[in-house]
Amino acid sequence: MLAAAGKAGEGYYLSSPWSAGFDNAANKKFVAEFQKEYKRMPTVYAAQAYDTAVLIGTALKAVGGDVKGKPDAFRAAL
């Protein structure tokens, strides 16, 4: 977005809950795998979707996939 703004974007500050530049192993892995698959940098929305899928997957694993039979345990795992 800032690149498209050109000079008008100079000095612009913004905040975001995520950045492709975060220096940790999990983020580096996510960014590398996303770029390999989609041939572009991930957006904050892609990162949020990935985190949501990981969260749900972890909770499903915790209840052996039995969400209907173990709703309280599923919620606790989330």
N, C-alpha and C positions, 0 to 999 in steps of 0.2 A: 504494500500500500504506500509506504513512504517512497519507494523507488518511483512509483507512478506520479507522485506529487512533485517530484523534482525539487527545485529550490524552495518552493512553498512549504515543503516538509522539513526544512532545516530548523533545528532547535525544538522540534516537536517531541514532547514526552508523552508516554502512555504507560499504562500498567496492564499486566496480563497474569492470569494464574499459572501460566506455563510458557516456556520458551524452548525452542529447539536447541538453544545453546546451553541449557543446564548441564553442568559438568558432573554427571553421575552415571554409573554403569547402566542402570535401567533405562534412562533417557537416551543415552547413546545407542543402545540396542534398538529401542523403539524407532528412533529417527533413521538409523541405518536400514532397518527392515522395511520401514515405510517407503523410503526413497528407492530401495531395490524393487519393491512391488509396484509403486505408482509413478516412479520417475519424476518426483517433485518433492519439495519440502512439505512436511505435515503442517497443518494449521492447529490452532488451539482446539478447534472442534474435533479434529481427528484424535488428538491426545485425550480429550475428554471421553470420546467414544471408546477408545482403547482401554482407558482406566475403568470405565463402566463394565466393559466385557470381562476384564480381569476380575473385578469385584464380584460380579455375578458368577463367574466360573469357579472362583474360590469358595463361595458360599454353596454352590451346587455340589462341589466335591465334599464339603464338610458334612452334607446330609446324604451323601451317596445318590444324589439326583432325586431324592424323595421329597420334593417340595410340598406335595399335597399331604403326605403322611407326617411330615415334620416341619410344619410352618413356623413354629416358634424357634426351633433350632436354626432354620434357614435365616430368619430375621436376625437372630443373635449373631450368626456367622457374618452377615452383612455388616 
